[in-house]
Amino acid sequence: MTRRPAVLLAVVWLSAIAFVVVFAGAVSDYDPLAQNAERRLVAPGGAHLFGTDGFGRDVFSRVVHGGRASLGVAGLSVALAGAVGLAVGTATGYVGGRTDAVVGRVVDVFLGFPFLVLSLMIVVALSPAPVTVAIAIAVSLAPQVTRVARASALAVRSEEYLTVVRSTGAGTVRIVVRHLLPASAPPVVAYLIGAFATALGAEATLSFLGLGVPPPYPSWGRMLQEGSRAYFEAAPWVTLIPGAILSLTIVSCVVVADAVTRRVDDATGGSP
Amino acid sequence: MMRYALHRALLIVPTTVAASLVVFLAMRALPGDVALAILADTPHTIEVREALREELGLNKPLSVQYADWALSMVTGDFGGRSLESREPIRAILARQFPVTALLALYAVAVSIVVGLPLGVVGALRRGRPADRIVELATTGGLSLPIVFTSLLTLWLLLRLFGWSPPIIYSSPTEDLREHVEIMLAPALLLSLPYGAQLARVMRSALVAVADADYTVAARSRGLSELSVVVRHGVPNALLPAVTMIGLQFGTIVSGALVVETVFGLPGIGRGVVHAALARDYPVVQSTVIVLVTLVLATNLIVDLVYTRLDPRVASTGSRR
């Protein structure tokens, strides 16, 4: 195990979040959508751990259920970007030549877009819904994943053991899947953990801007938007509690990603 | 040198054209009728919808639509008028651009002034508490989402000082004091991720040159560690730092979308978000390609600065 307390704390936090989100129904006492006109903007404590919002909805329940939307969208986008990026990056890195050059140019074009601007444009084109938000974030992530996967495949390609495997007459697909990927995938996986943090931030930002998960279903970003619009001064907890939980989750992912990257680099003797 | 610069500058053209195709096609990928999607929330007659189709040029073939748009971007017309306000898009961009440009300038300046020294401190005190503090601070700066830090800052300002952002933006020539008041918090917030990244790049670059031959030689001449770092380390470590300033410029643009929205700055970032929410497709389309061109141009400028700093690049013609 790791000697760094920060990494341990991050893992504990992420496990807790994962547990709470998976068992959302059992953990929260209230329906996240149930409105209660008599209990509007109740301060945190007592019956409502995190207070209530302007519609009298329980903030704790909304944070717990909102986590499903936020983590779900982020997870889906990382899975999509990871699948596409790993496949394309590994293939072009291994094959090289003209294919590699063409794909490299395409990746460069997409990297010219500021992350959020690309996501925003795609959400507008596809209209806001959880799946389209995930696709929008995935499209923004995929070029970077491709680049990392390509570099990793390129580094492993000329290893001696691959020459040996090649000399046995193994097919390209077999070489890539059985021999190249096990060595070239770890840096990509480390990168994807960090990408998950990016995706979480992007989902929250898009939802905050009104371009994410549509109402009434909560997501952490939507809660930031709703809370900061109407009653930010009177009831800051509606905004700041989900914001703090979102931030802690993102920071934890980054800390874990850094630790994994360091470990992968140590193992492969890669860049400092 | 001139030939290299020209070569690089020409390379930006196909990339920009490809990016404009991506933007154009994304805006046309909308499932169903664009005119219907725009008018979905308002009761309208078929004549109104047809007029809109006519104005957007939707009755023409795709290639003609693209050519029309590309031509209007090049001639400075920037794709006609806003659907929402009927204002020429050129006028909208001309109004918003200075706000975002100044904001980005301040944020980059703060990042350099704060981030570079932090990186030097981290490298000088490698492994000691000061280095750990720099690492902690940069992890926070890099990973805390701007959407949260902005809202938290806004709330603290409201709570502690009863301060809320001025409703009307003032340019530095109109009212410098008001300008500083409205720009200060957004610029500092924008510089958090960027400055943190810069500090990290600077630190690791300094650590990498710490064991280089010329550094060892300088040390053996009896120079103090500080002057070794400042005289020999920093100039060499500046190369990766300058690269990062260019490559990460998109971060500033992305962040501008958020801080401008939270603090009510009338810049391009808030503008494009507003246009997206209003389904003002012509404005979104033209603004996005302007932003992409800005990022590509920044990359080019940084690349040329890099060439000035490192003559090896121009002589080999490529840095890869």
Boltz contact constraints between the chains, C-beta under 6 A:
constraints:
  - contact:
      token1: [A, 109]
      token2: [B, 15]
      max_distance: 6.0
  - contact:
      token1: [A, 109]
      token2: [B, 18]
      max_distance: 6.0
  - contact:
      token1: [A, 109]
      token2: [B, 19]
      max_distance: 6.0
  - contact:
      token1: [A, 112]
      token2: [B, 19]
      max_distance: 6.0
  - contact:
      token1: [A, 112]
      token2: [B, 292]
      max_distance: 6.0
  - contact:
      token1: [A, 112]
      token2: [B, 295]
      max_distance: 6.0
  - contact:
      token1: [A, 112]
      token2: [B, 296]
      max_distance: 6.0
  - contact:
      token1: [A, 113]
      token2: [B, 292]
      max_distance: 6.0
  - contact:
      token1: [A, 114]
      token2: [B, 250]
      max_distance: 6.0
  - contact:
      token1: [A, 114]
      token2: [B, 253]
      max_distance: 6.0
  - contact:
      token1: [A, 114]
      token2: [B, 254]
      max_distance: 6.0
  - contact:
      token1: [A, 115]
      token2: [B, 254]
      max_distance: 6.0
  - contact:
      token1: [A, 116]
      token2: [B, 254]
      max_distance: 6.0
  - contact:
      token1: [A, 116]
      token2: [B, 257]
      max_distance: 6.0
  - contact:
      token1: [A, 117]
      token2: [B, 288]
      max_distance: 6.0
  - contact:
      token1: [A, 117]
      token2: [B, 291]
      max_distance: 6.0
  - contact:
      token1: [A, 120]
      token2: [B, 276]
      max_distance: 6.0
  - contact:
      token1: [A, 121]
      token2: [B, 26]
      max_distance: 6.0
  - contact:
      token1: [A, 121]
      token2: [B, 288]
      max_distance: 6.0
  - contact:
      token1: [A, 124]
      token2: [B, 276]
      max_distance: 6.0
  - contact:
      token1: [A, 124]
      token2: [B, 284]
      max_distance: 6.0
  - contact:
      token1: [A, 125]
      token2: [B, 26]
      max_distance: 6.0
  - contact:
      token1: [A, 125]
      token2: [B, 27]
      max_distance: 6.0
  - contact:
      token1: [A, 125]
      token2: [B, 29]
      max_distance: 6.0
  - contact:
      token1: [A, 125]
      token2: [B, 30]
      max_distance: 6.0
  - contact:
      token1: [A, 201]
      token2: [B, 145]
      max_distance: 6.0
  - contact:
      token1: [A, 204]
      token2: [B, 147]
      max_distance: 6.0
  - contact:
      token1: [A, 205]
      token2: [B, 147]
      max_distance: 6.0
  - contact:
      token1: [A, 205]
      token2: [B, 258]
      max_distance: 6.0
  - contact:
      token1: [A, 208]
      token2: [B, 147]
      max_distance: 6.0
  - contact:
      token1: [A, 209]
      token2: [B, 273]
      max_distance: 6.0
  - contact:
      token1: [A, 210]
      token2: [B, 277]
      max_distance: 6.0
  - contact:
      token1: [A, 228]
      token2: [B, 151]
      max_distance: 6.0
  - contact:
      token1: [A, 233]
      token2: [B, 158]
      max_distance: 6.0
  - contact:
      token1: [A, 236]
      token2: [B, 155]
      max_distance: 6.0
  - contact:
      token1: [A, 239]
      token2: [B, 151]
      max_distance: 6.0
  - contact:
      token1: [A, 243]
      token2: [B, 148]
      max_distance: 6.0
  - contact:
      token1: [A, 243]
      token2: [B, 151]
      max_distance: 6.0
  - contact:
      token1: [A, 247]
      token2: [B, 144]
      max_distance: 6.0
  - contact:
      token1: [A, 247]
      token2: [B, 148]
      max_distance: 6.0
  - contact:
      token1: [A, 250]
      token2: [B, 143]
      max_distance: 6.0
  - contact:
      token1: [A, 250]
      token2: [B, 145]
      max_distance: 6.0
  - contact:
      token1: [A, 251]
      token2: [B, 143]
      max_distance: 6.0
  - contact:
      token1: [A, 254]
      token2: [B, 143]
      max_distance: 6.0
